[in-house]
Amino acid sequence: MLSQEQTEKFRNEGYLVLEDVIDKPTRLAVINEYAALMDRLYAQWHADGLVPAPTSGMSFWEKLDIAYRAGFDWYQPLDISLPHADIRSDTPMHIGPAVFAMATHPGILDIAESVIGPELTSNPIQHVRIKPPERLVAGDESRAHIVSTDWHQDRAVTLESADETEMITVWLAMTDATVENGCLQVKPGVEPEMIPHCTMKQVGISQKLLPRRAAVPAPVKAGGAVIFHPLTPHASLSNQSDGYRWSFDLRYNVTGQSTGRDQFPSFVARSRANPETELRDWTRWKSMWEDTRAKLAQEEHIPQHRWPSDGPYCA
């Protein structure tokens, strides 16, 4: 649990950097799960003629780098959510036991409970972020999961149904996040309301509407996290290093409130009042996502964002 001092700092500044949020075995299990996933993906990509044959001892990062430089979509098969649009019955995503253990880790849930209470739902607005060196990124690449993220508030990336939802974001570092490799930056303080956003390349806040407070970098070591109030403006720096930067976005909201993406599956991660409602079987979580994918592939697209590109605040 957070200390009273930490809780007060979070409420005043709207964010908090926390080290050692998950233990090393949990982090290594996720790394190993992704390494096995990459082995399967790379073998299929090679069979499809997209990448050269793997060499003995080729690492996860070497395979990822080859896939990235090959120019096809390597990202979505690694993500833990469905994409913004164009959902098909075979759209890839990754839901595995190690990721589930990470999302339900007691250390993370203790933090969320300290801020929003003991009835916690795992929110489906969640992503993996594996960011290449930005100098290597194609000029037309705009996805915030791959390039530097524009300034935004997390409440603004939900739909209107979650405007009153009590929510917390846990930005979990799988590799060290440094200023050089594109750690987060924050404008400390909770805004009194949502700032208008624009849908341009990303959903973000126009420069003229940004709070004038100075931006503060938020580096954190692997296994640590940066947590956010949903109205705290934040962004990421660009990755100026020679390596990839890896993190996860995890969100939690008070159970019974809208997730802001209600067409996607959520589950009770912790309940002090009704512990029997907690989901403990990762295969059920996987099935929930697969059932949702099959359903949405047959239905009219449901927008995941509320902001136009031609609003008066975008000029």
C-alpha positions as CSV (number, residue, x, y, z in Angstrom):
1,M,0.0,0.0,0.0
2,L,1.0,3.6,-0.5
3,S,2.1,5.5,2.6
4,Q,0.0,8.5,3.6
5,E,2.8,10.8,2.4
6,Q,2.8,9.1,-1.0
7,T,-1.0,9.3,-1.3
8,E,-0.9,13.0,-0.5
9,K,1.8,13.6,-3.0
10,F,-0.2,11.7,-5.7
11,R,-3.3,13.7,-4.9
12,N,-1.4,17.0,-5.1
13,E,0.9,16.4,-8.1
14,G,-1.3,13.9,-10.0
15,Y,1.5,11.4,-10.5
16,L,4.0,9.3,-8.6
17,V,7.1,7.4,-9.5
18,L,7.4,4.1,-7.7
19,E,10.3,1.7,-7.8
20,D,10.0,-2.1,-7.4
21,V,6.3,-2.4,-8.0
22,I,6.5,-5.9,-9.3
23,D,9.1,-8.5,-8.3
24,K,11.8,-9.8,-10.6
25,P,10.2,-13.3,-11.1
26,T,7.0,-11.7,-12.4
27,R,8.9,-9.4,-14.7
28,L,11.1,-12.3,-16.0
29,A,8.0,-14.5,-16.6
30,V,6.6,-11.7,-18.9
31,I,9.9,-11.4,-20.7
32,N,10.1,-15.2,-21.2
33,E,6.5,-15.3,-22.4
34,Y,7.2,-12.6,-24.9
35,A,10.4,-14.4,-26.0
36,A,8.4,-17.6,-26.7
37,L,5.8,-15.5,-28.5
38,M,8.4,-13.9,-30.7
39,D,9.9,-17.3,-31.5
40,R,6.5,-18.4,-32.8
41,L,5.8,-15.2,-34.7
42,Y,9.3,-15.1,-36.3
43,A,9.0,-18.7,-37.4
44,Q,5.7,-17.8,-39.1
45,W,7.1,-14.6,-40.6
46,H,10.0,-16.6,-42.0
47,A,7.6,-19.2,-43.4
48,D,5.7,-16.3,-45.1
49,G,8.9,-15.0,-46.6
50,L,8.9,-11.8,-44.6
51,V,12.2,-12.3,-42.7
52,P,15.4,-14.3,-43.1
53,A,15.9,-17.6,-41.3
54,P,16.8,-17.1,-37.6
55,T,20.4,-17.7,-36.6
56,S,21.4,-19.8,-33.5
57,G,20.9,-17.9,-30.3
58,M,19.1,-14.9,-31.9
59,S,17.6,-12.8,-29.1
60,F,14.1,-11.4,-28.8
61,W,15.4,-7.9,-29.5
62,E,17.3,-9.1,-32.6
63,K,14.2,-10.7,-34.0
64,L,12.1,-7.7,-33.2
65,D,14.6,-5.4,-34.9
66,I,14.6,-7.5,-38.1
67,A,10.8,-7.5,-38.1
68,Y,10.6,-3.8,-37.5
69,R,13.1,-3.0,-40.3
70,A,11.2,-5.3,-42.6
71,G,8.4,-2.8,-42.6
72,F,5.3,-4.9,-41.8
73,D,3.1,-4.7,-38.7
74,W,4.9,-6.5,-35.9
75,Y,3.2,-4.5,-33.2
76,Q,-0.4,-5.7,-33.0
77,P,0.6,-9.4,-32.4
78,L,2.4,-8.2,-29.3
79,D,-0.3,-6.0,-27.9
80,I,-2.6,-6.9,-25.1
81,S,-5.7,-5.3,-26.6
82,L,-7.6,-5.0,-29.9
83,P,-6.7,-2.1,-32.2
84,H,-8.6,1.2,-32.6
85,A,-10.3,0.1,-35.8
86,D,-10.4,-2.6,-38.5
87,I,-11.0,-5.4,-36.1
88,R,-11.2,-8.8,-37.9
89,S,-12.0,-12.2,-36.6
90,D,-8.3,-13.0,-36.9
91,T,-6.8,-9.8,-35.6
92,P,-3.8,-10.9,-33.5
93,M,-3.3,-9.9,-29.8
94,H,-1.5,-11.5,-26.9
95,I,-3.3,-12.6,-23.8
96,G,-1.1,-15.0,-21.7
97,P,-0.7,-16.3,-18.2
98,A,2.4,-14.1,-17.4
99,V,0.7,-11.0,-18.6
100,F,-2.4,-11.9,-16.5
101,A,-0.2,-12.4,-13.5
102,M,1.3,-9.0,-14.1
103,A,-2.1,-7.3,-14.4
104,T,-3.3,-8.9,-11.2
105,H,-0.1,-8.5,-9.3
106,P,-0.8,-7.7,-5.6
107,G,1.8,-4.9,-5.6
108,I,0.0,-3.1,-8.4
109,L,-3.5,-3.8,-6.9
110,D,-2.3,-2.5,-3.6
111,I,-1.3,0.8,-5.2
112,A,-4.6,1.1,-7.0
113,E,-6.5,0.3,-3.8
114,S,-4.6,3.1,-2.0
115,V,-5.9,5.6,-4.5
116,I,-9.4,4.5,-5.6
117,G,-10.5,1.9,-3.1
118,P,-10.8,-1.9,-2.7
119,E,-13.3,-2.7,-5.5
120,L,-11.0,-2.8,-8.5
121,T,-11.8,-3.7,-12.1
122,S,-9.1,-4.3,-14.7
123,N,-9.8,-1.7,-17.4
124,P,-9.5,-2.9,-21.0
125,I,-7.7,0.3,-22.2
126,Q,-4.3,-1.4,-21.9
127,H,-1.4,-1.7,-24.2
128,V,2.2,-2.9,-24.6
129,R,4.6,-0.1,-25.6
130,I,7.8,-1.3,-27.4
131,K,9.4,1.8,-28.8
132,P,12.3,1.6,-31.4
133,P,14.9,4.3,-31.6
134,E,12.9,7.2,-33.1
135,R,15.6,8.0,-35.7
136,L,14.8,4.6,-37.3
137,V,11.0,5.1,-37.3
138,A,9.3,5.6,-40.7
139,G,8.2,9.2,-41.2
140,D,4.5,8.3,-41.6
141,E,4.4,6.3,-38.3
142,S,2.2,8.0,-35.8
143,R,1.0,5.3,-33.3
144,A,1.7,6.3,-29.8
145,H,2.6,2.7,-29.0
146,I,5.7,3.0,-31.3
147,V,6.8,6.7,-31.4
148,S,6.8,9.4,-28.8
149,T,3.4,10.0,-27.2
150,D,1.8,13.5,-27.5
151,W,0.6,15.4,-24.5
152,H,-2.8,14.1,-23.3
153,Q,-4.9,13.3,-20.2
154,D,-5.9,9.6,-19.8
155,R,-9.6,10.5,-19.3
156,A,-9.6,12.0,-22.8
157,V,-8.8,8.7,-24.4
158,T,-11.9,7.1,-22.9
159,L,-15.5,7.6,-24.2
160,E,-17.9,10.0,-22.5
161,S,-19.4,7.2,-20.4
162,A,-16.3,7.2,-18.2
163,D,-16.2,10.9,-17.5
164,E,-17.1,10.3,-13.8
165,T,-15.2,7.1,-13.5
166,E,-12.6,6.8,-10.7
167,M,-9.6,5.5,-12.5
168,I,-5.8,5.1,-12.2
169,T,-3.2,4.4,-14.8
170,V,-0.2,2.3,-13.9
171,W,2.6,2.7,-16.5
172,L,4.9,-0.3,-15.8
173,A,8.5,-0.3,-17.0
174,M,9.8,-3.6,-18.3
175,T,13.2,-2.1,-19.2
176,D,14.8,1.0,-17.6
177,A,13.0,4.1,-18.8
178,T,15.5,7.0,-19.1
179,V,15.4,10.5,-20.5
180,E,17.6,9.2,-23.4
181,N,15.3,6.3,-24.3
182,G,12.0,8.2,-24.0
183,C,10.7,8.0,-20.5
184,L,7.5,9.8,-19.6
185,Q,7.2,13.5,-18.9
186,V,4.6,15.1,-16.8
187,K,3.1,18.6,-16.1
188,P,2.6,18.0,-12.4
189,G,-0.9,18.7,-11.0
190,V,-4.4,17.5,-11.6
191,E,-6.4,19.7,-13.9
192,P,-9.8,20.7,-12.7
193,E,-11.4,19.4,-15.9
194,M,-10.7,17.7,-19.1
195,I,-8.7,19.8,-21.6
196,P,-10.1,19.6,-25.2
197,H,-8.0,17.2,-27.3
198,C,-7.5,16.9,-31.1
199,T,-7.4,13.8,-33.3
200,M,-4.5,14.6,-35.6
201,K,-1.8,12.0,-35.9
202,Q,-2.5,11.0,-32.3
203,V,-5.2,12.1,-29.8
204,G,-3.5,15.0,-27.9
205,I,-3.7,18.5,-26.5
206,S,-3.0,21.4,-28.7
207,Q,0.1,23.3,-27.8
208,K,-1.9,26.5,-27.1
209,L,-4.0,24.7,-24.5
210,L,-1.3,23.0,-22.6
211,P,-0.8,24.1,-19.0
212,R,2.1,26.5,-18.7
213,R,3.7,24.5,-15.9
214,A,7.2,23.2,-16.7
215,A,7.4,19.5,-17.9
216,V,9.1,17.1,-15.5
217,P,10.8,13.9,-16.8
218,A,9.8,10.7,-14.9
219,P,12.5,8.1,-15.4
220,V,12.0,4.8,-13.6
221,K,13.9,1.5,-13.4
222,A,12.6,-1.8,-14.8
223,G,10.0,-3.3,-12.4
224,G,9.0,0.2,-11.3
225,A,6.0,2.3,-12.4
226,V,4.6,5.8,-12.9
227,I,1.0,6.1,-11.8
228,F,-1.3,8.9,-13.0
229,H,-4.5,10.6,-12.1
230,P,-6.8,10.6,-15.3
231,L,-6.6,14.4,-15.5
232,T,-2.8,14.8,-15.2
233,P,-1.3,15.9,-18.5
234,H,1.6,13.7,-19.6
235,A,3.5,12.6,-22.7
236,S,6.7,10.7,-23.5
237,L,10.0,11.9,-24.7
238,S,11.4,10.5,-28.0
239,N,13.7,7.5,-27.9
240,Q,17.1,8.9,-28.7
241,S,19.0,5.7,-27.7
242,D,20.2,2.8,-29.8
243,G,17.8,0.3,-28.2
244,Y,14.1,-0.4,-27.6
245,R,12.2,0.9,-24.6
246,W,9.5,-1.5,-23.3
247,S,6.6,-0.8,-20.9
248,F,2.9,-1.6,-20.3
249,D,-0.1,0.7,-19.8
250,L,-2.4,-0.9,-17.2
251,R,-5.5,0.8,-15.9
252,Y,-8.0,0.1,-13.1
253,N,-11.3,1.6,-12.2
254,V,-13.9,1.3,-9.5
255,T,-16.0,-1.8,-10.1
256,G,-19.5,-1.0,-11.5
257,Q,-18.3,2.2,-13.2
258,S,-17.9,2.5,-17.0
259,T,-14.5,1.6,-18.3
260,G,-14.8,4.1,-21.1
261,R,-14.3,1.3,-23.6
262,D,-17.3,-0.9,-22.6
263,Q,-17.4,-2.9,-25.8
264,F,-14.1,-4.4,-24.6
265,P,-13.9,-7.0,-21.8
266,S,-13.0,-6.0,-18.2
267,F,-12.9,-8.1,-15.1
268,V,-12.8,-7.8,-11.3
269,A,-9.2,-7.8,-10.3
270,R,-9.8,-7.3,-6.6
271,S,-12.8,-7.2,-4.3
272,R,-12.6,-7.0,-0.6
273,A,-16.4,-7.2,-0.3
274,N,-16.9,-10.1,-2.7
275,P,-13.6,-11.9,-3.3
276,E,-15.5,-14.7,-5.1
277,T,-16.1,-12.3,-8.0
278,E,-12.4,-11.9,-8.7
279,L,-11.1,-13.4,-12.0
280,R,-8.3,-15.8,-11.3
281,D,-8.2,-17.9,-14.5
282,W,-6.2,-16.3,-17.3
283,T,-7.8,-18.6,-19.9
284,R,-11.2,-17.0,-19.1
285,W,-9.7,-13.6,-19.7
286,K,-8.3,-14.8,-23.0
287,S,-11.7,-16.2,-24.0
288,M,-13.4,-12.9,-23.2
289,W,-11.1,-11.1,-25.6
290,E,-11.5,-13.7,-28.3
291,D,-15.3,-13.6,-28.0
292,T,-15.2,-9.8,-28.1
293,R,-13.0,-9.9,-31.2
294,A,-15.4,-12.3,-33.0
295,K,-18.4,-10.2,-32.1
296,L,-16.9,-6.8,-33.1
297,A,-15.6,-8.2,-36.3
298,Q,-19.2,-8.6,-37.4
299,E,-20.5,-5.3,-36.2
300,E,-20.3,-1.7,-37.3
301,H,-17.2,0.0,-36.0
302,I,-17.5,1.6,-32.5
303,P,-15.3,4.7,-32.2
304,Q,-12.8,4.5,-29.4
305,H,-12.2,8.3,-29.2
306,R,-14.5,11.3,-29.0
307,W,-12.3,14.0,-30.5
308,P,-12.6,15.4,-34.1
309,S,-9.7,16.7,-36.1
310,D,-11.4,19.9,-37.0
311,G,-12.5,21.3,-33.7
312,P,-11.9,25.0,-33.0
313,Y,-9.3,24.2,-30.4
314,C,-7.2,22.3,-33.0
315,A,-6.5,25.4,-35.2
